[in-house]
Amino acid sequence: TRVRGLFLFAPALDIAHRAAFAILHKLVSWLFPRSKWVDIKPDNDVYKYESFAKNAATQMYKLTQVLCEKMKQHKLSIPIFSVSSEDDKTVHTSATIEFMAQQTNHANKFILYTADTDKLAQNSPGGKIEWVSCLLPEQKILSSAHTAILFPAEDEHYGIDGEYASCAHYFPHDMEKYEACIQHPKACWLGEILKKNLEAGNLRRLTYNPNFAELKVSLQQFIHQLS
């Protein structure tokens, strides 16, 4: 009852259902330790792991199942500010869209980044979704990713001139592209790790939000109307 509102940034309300089977690694991981992992990466990012354990996938999946049942039993009436990317390789954005469509508080705000510019025409005052374009070819940006939402372009680690480039998706199966991505990050396209984006050329996973200034304004407006 102390929670007066929610800020949701790319919430994992639903993830790939194959995560339900990740726990099966226990049948063989005692003999083959590598099977405990979905991916083992270089882990060059100083703030978060790039490797991913199957145990983490199992816990995430179980949590989404419990959360889904609780939301069926307890309807929310508090104001919610939510931001997601339509292109998200990790979580199912469709679940967030469905969740927000069911919420009734008049103050709710849902920002959805899209590379489909046709959807921008759906914006209207008081609409359920505010579509924001993340297709910026002049900046070599093809789409957004949930890893990008909360960081400005000026961020010293994840920003345009940041010290980190998200290239681990090429490791170890395409070391030539991995090395090119690491050594020449500004020559890469930016976006979510989707087949259509990978086909454009060398791709870095986007780690900053080109619309961060506008997001801050939206957050301030949301808070102001509540007060």
N, C-alpha and C positions, 0 to 999 in steps of 0.2 A: 504493500500500500504506500510505501515511501517513494516509489518510483513515479514521478510526475510526467515523464515523457521519455521518448526513445530517440536516439540517434543511431541509425543503422547504415554502416558503410560496407557495401557488398556482402550482406549477411548470407551465411551458409545455411539457408533453410532447407536446401536439398542438394545433395552431391551425387556423383555417379554411383548407381546402385551396385556396381561391381565391387565397391568398397566393402560391401557386406561380406564378401568372400575373402577379404584380406587376412582375416584371422586364421584361415586355413594354413598359413605359413608354419604354424606351430607343429604341424604333422611332420615337417621335414627340416625345419630350421635348426633343430638340434644337431643335424648332420651336415647341413649346408647353410651356414650362417648368412650367406649372401641373400638367401630367400626371405630374410626378415625385412628387406628393403624394397620399396617400389623403385627408387632411384638412388644411386650413390654418385654425387657430383663433387666438383672441386671445393665447394663451400668457400668461395671467395668473398661473399658478402659478410661484412663484419657485424651486421645487425640481425641477420636471420639465416637459418639453415637453407641450403639449396638441396641437400639430400632429403629424402622423404621416407620415413619408416612405415611399414604396413600397419604397425600398431597404432600410429597416428590416424591412418585412414579408417581403421576399425572404430576408434573412439569417436571420430567425427561423425561417422555414419550412425552409430548408436545414439549420439546426442541429437542428431536431426530427427531420429525416429521418436525419441522421448518428447522433444520439443513440439513435433507435429501433433502428438496426442494431447499435450497440454493446451495447445492453442485451440483444439477442437472443444475442450472443456471450459476454457476461460476466454471469453471475448475481450478484446482490448478497447478501451474508450479513451485512453490517453493520447495526446498528440504525438505524431511520429514524423521524423525527418529521415528520409531514406535516400541513398545514392547508390547506383549500381551501373555496371557496364553491360550493355546488351550482349557484347562479345566477351564471354568469360569462360576460360577453359577449365576452371577449377570448380565453380559452383553453378547451379542451374538458376539463371536469372529469371526464368519463367516462374519459378516458385515465389520469388520476391514480388513479381508483378501480380500474381494471384493473391498473395498475402495482402499487398497494399490495396488491391481492389476491394477487399472485404472490410477494410477499416472505414470507420464512419465519422471520425472526428473532423470537423470542418477546417481545422488548422493544419491537417496533414500536408506534407510536401514530399513529392517523389521525383527525383531527378534521375533521368536515365540517359547515359551517354550512348550514342549510336553512330555507326558509320553509314547508315541508310538515310541520306538527306531527304528522301521523300517523306519520312516520318515527322520531319520538322513542321510540315504543314498541318499536322494534327494538334499542334499546340493551340490552346484557347484559354482565356481567363477562367480559373476555377477548374481546369481540367485535371483528371486523375494523374496524368503523367506530364512532366515537362521534359520533352525531348531536347537534348543538347548534342550538336554535332561534334564528333571527335575525329572526323575525316579532314585532315589538314595536310594535303600532299605537298604544299609549299614548305612545310616543316618536316616532311618525310614521315608523317604520322598517318597510319592506315586505320587504326582503331584504338580504343582504350583497353585497359586491362584493370582488374581490381587492384593490382599492385601499384597502380598509378594514382588512384583517386586522392589520396591524402598528402601528396607531396607537391610543392610548387616547382616550377621549372628552375628556380634559383637555388634549389636545395644542393648543398655542397657534396652530398654523397650520391643521391638519386637523380639530380637534375640534369639539364642539358650539358653542362660542363662538369658534371659530377665525376667522382673518382671510380664509380662502379658502373659496369655494363652488364646487363642481364643476358647472358649468352649460353647459359648452361644447357639449354634445350638441344644444342648441337653436340654435347659431350656424352659419350665418347664416339658416337657413330659417324660423325663428320668433323674430324679434327681440323681439316682445312678451313671450313667455315667458322668453326669455333675460334681458331687463332685469328682469322680475319676480323671477326666480330669484336674480339677482345682488343686487338691492336689498332683497329680503325673504326671505333664505334660510331663516329659521325658520318661514316659512309653508309651506314646501315639504315634500312627502313625501321620504323618503330610501330609496335602494336601488340595485340594478343597473339599467342602462338597458335594460329589457325592455318590450315592448309592453304587457303587463299592468300594469306599474308606471306607465308613462306615462299610461295611461288613468285612473289614480286622481286625476290633477291635476298641477300643477307638480311636477317631480321634480328633486332634486339627487342626483347620484351619491354614494353613501355613502363617506365618506373616513375614518371611525373605527370602531373595533370596540367595541360596547357590552358585549361579553364579554371584554374585554382582560384584566381581573383574573383571570378563570378560566383564560385562556390562559397567563398567567404561572405560575400554580400547576401546570398540566399540564406545562409546560416544566421546571419545577423537579423535579417528581416523576419525569419521564423521565430527567433527568440523574442524579438521586439513585440510581435503581435501577441505573444503569450503574456507578456508583462503588462 
